[in-house]
Amino acid sequence: MSIRILLADDHNLVRQGLRAMLEKQADIEIVAEAADGQSALNLAEETMPDIIIMDISMPGLNGIEATQKIINENPKIKVLALSMYEDKRFVTAMLCAGASGYILKDRAFDELVHAIHTVSMGHTYLDPVVADTLVIEYVYQAKETDQSAFSVLTEREREVLQLLSEGKTIREIAFQLSLSAKTIETHREKIMAKLNTHCLADLVKYAIQEGLTSLNFSHAV
């Protein structure tokens, strides 16, 4: 069965070029062309394509708004953004609008065909350059908001927390780590302050949640 495609791009040459190349594929059929977002919206309703190859910058109704309206009205239709923009703002806007993929216009034709097949099988396709940008941004944001034990607590504090959650006393921890009991007490106070906890039970729950200890030591609660 052929993959039925609607081409939406305000440049006639782009549409003609895509049609000429895609129609050579045995399993791809071009059902319509749209020069703007509103036409894409109307033609999507009329032809019910499997995939819409959607440009972002189009007159009247842009590709982002058109995608959102199309997906809201016909969730089964998949949208593959074909754009010159690699800025994460455009990528995230298209994905949030409901697009199933995003590929840059400077990619080789074979990559576009691969993207079409990927999307048609129900998967998400992201251009490698776009994917790298999103991953870098995600990692940066994760670091900024990370509240895990490995970012909040020092290595020594994690050691003390683990031993406390395993039921060790202050003296036992001090002996094991070759530190004074007073130092361990200070570490415990700092841990509680950082985690905003006030009892051992909360510390144990946190340690289990963060993978610093296991449920086997739950007797310490």
Residue, then its C-alpha position, 0 to 999 in steps of 0.5 A: m500500500s502506498i504512503r499518501i503524501l500532501l506537500a505543503d510549501d509556498h515555493n512552487l519549485v520546491r513542491q515540483g522538485l519534491r513531487a518529481m523525486l518522490e513519485k519515483q518511489a514505488d510506495i509513495e503517492i502524492v495526493a495534493e499540493a498546498a502553497d500555504g497553511q490554510s490550503a494545507l488545512n483544507l486539502a488535509e480534510e479533503t484528501m486525508p493523506d497519511i503524511i503531510i510534508m510541511d514547511i514552517s514559513m508560509p503565508g496566511l497560516n504558518g506551518i506550526e499553526a496549520t500542523q496544530k489545527i490539522i492534528n487536532e481535527n485529524p489525529k491519524i494524519k502525520v506531519l513531517a516538518l521540512s524546514m531550513y530552520e534548525d533553531k530549537r524554537f522552531v523544532t520544539a514548536m512543531l513537535c508541540a504542535g503535533a508533528s511526528g518528524y523534523i528534517l532540514k531542507d539541505r538533507a540528501f533526498d534519500e534521508l527524506v525518504h528514510a524520514i517518511h518511512t520512519v514517520s509512516m511506521g509510527h516513529t518520530y524522526l529528528d534530523p541529526v543536527v536538530a537532535d544534537t541541538l535538543v540533546i545539548e539543550y536538555v542536558y543543560q536544563a537538566k543540570e540547571t534543575d537537577q536535584s538528585a543526590f549526585s548533584v545536591l550532596t557531596e561524595r562524603e555526604r552521600e557515603v554518610l547518608q548511605l550508611l545512615s540509611e543502612g542502620k549504622t550508628i554515628r559511632e559505627i559510621a565514624f569508625q568505618l570512615s575513620l572520622s570523628a563522631k562529631t564530624i559525622e554529626t555535622h555531615r548528618e546535619k548538613i544532609m538534613a538541611k540540604l534535603n529539608t528533612h528532619c528525621l531518619a525515616d525521610l533520609v532512608k526514603y530519599a536514599i532508596q529513591e536515589g538508589l543509594t541503598s535498597l529496600n533490604f535495609s528498610h528496617a532502619v526506618 
